[in-house]
């Protein structure tokens, strides 16, 4: 059973930065990627970025390119999402998820390509 625990959310002013962490346990070779998603109230899940567990390759959705960075620390079984230049519309719950072999290949992959999900961490961008 793959388990994921997010941390690092909180209140940040517009233009500020946050670093989210996702600690992963039970990750097997059948799950090849970690993705970050967000969900605001009344909205569908939206992919942010993903990183391959196989070769470390990354993918970012267009609006995040140049502002967000996803990275991994294999020794700590942790995936980090560095978020810079945050905007008020970035307010949402942010989730990390473990994807199968169809995820994070050329694009994020749909949410249903990610089988295991954390509980989320709230990010509020407000002055």
C-alpha positions in Angstrom: 0.0 0.0 0.0 1.4 3.3 -1.1 1.0 6.1 1.4 1.7 9.8 0.8 1.7 12.6 3.3 1.8 16.3 2.3 3.1 19.1 4.3 4.2 22.7 3.9 0.9 24.5 3.2 -0.2 27.6 4.9 -0.8 31.3 4.4 1.4 33.2 2.0 1.1 36.6 0.5 0.7 37.1 -3.2 4.1 36.9 -4.9 5.4 34.8 -2.1 6.7 31.3 -2.1 5.9 28.0 -0.4 7.6 24.7 -0.5 5.4 21.6 -0.3 6.7 18.2 0.6 5.3 14.8 0.0 6.7 11.9 1.9 6.1 8.6 0.2 6.2 5.1 1.6 5.4 1.8 0.1 6.2 3.0 -3.4 6.9 0.1 -5.7 8.1 -0.3 -9.3 4.5 -0.5 -10.4 4.1 3.2 -9.6 6.4 5.3 -11.7 5.6 8.9 -10.9 4.6 11.4 -8.2 2.3 14.1 -9.3 1.1 17.3 -7.6 -2.5 18.4 -8.1 -4.7 21.1 -6.7 -8.4 21.4 -6.1 -10.2 24.6 -5.2 -13.7 24.6 -3.9 -16.2 23.7 -6.6 -13.5 22.9 -9.1 -12.1 19.8 -10.6 -8.7 18.5 -9.8 -5.9 20.2 -11.8 -2.5 18.8 -12.4 0.5 21.0 -11.5 3.6 19.0 -12.0 5.0 15.5 -11.9 8.3 13.7 -11.6 9.2 10.3 -12.8 10.3 7.8 -10.2 12.4 6.0 -12.8 14.6 8.7 -14.3 13.7 11.9 -12.6 12.2 13.6 -15.6 9.6 16.2 -14.9 6.6 17.8 -16.5 4.9 21.1 -15.6 1.5 22.4 -16.7 1.8 25.5 -18.8 0.8 28.1 -16.2 3.4 26.8 -13.7 6.5 26.7 -16.0 9.1 29.0 -14.7 7.4 29.5 -11.3 7.3 26.0 -9.9 9.9 23.3 -9.5 9.4 19.7 -8.6 12.3 17.7 -7.3 13.0 14.5 -5.4 15.1 13.3 -2.6 15.4 9.6 -2.9 17.2 9.1 0.4 14.3 10.7 2.2 11.6 9.3 0.0 10.4 12.8 -0.5 9.1 14.8 -3.4 9.1 18.6 -3.1 7.2 21.3 -4.9 8.8 24.7 -4.8 6.1 27.3 -5.6 7.2 30.8 -6.4 5.3 33.9 -7.5 2.1 32.6 -6.0 -1.2 34.2 -7.0 -4.5 34.6 -5.1 -6.0 32.1 -7.5 -3.5 29.6 -6.3 -5.5 29.1 -3.2 -6.5 25.5 -3.1 -5.8 22.2 -1.4 -2.7 20.7 -2.9 -2.3 16.9 -3.2 0.5 14.6 -4.1 -0.3 11.3 -5.7 1.4 8.2 -6.9 0.9 7.4 -10.6 1.1 4.3 -12.6 3.1 3.6 -15.7 0.8 5.8 -17.8 1.4 8.9 -15.7 4.0 11.6 -16.3 4.9 10.6 -19.8 4.9 13.7 -22.0 2.2 15.1 -19.8 0.7 14.8 -16.3 -1.7 12.1 -17.1 -5.3 12.3 -15.9 -6.1 12.0 -12.2 -7.3 8.5 -12.7 -3.7 7.5 -13.7 -2.7 8.3 -10.1 -4.0 5.5 -7.8 -2.8 6.6 -4.3 -3.4 10.1 -2.9 -2.4 12.0 0.1 -4.9 13.9 2.3 -3.8 17.3 0.9 -2.4 20.5 2.4 -4.2 23.8 2.3 -2.5 26.7 0.5 -4.0 30.1 0.9 -2.6 33.0 -1.1 -3.8 36.3 0.4 -2.6 39.6 1.7 
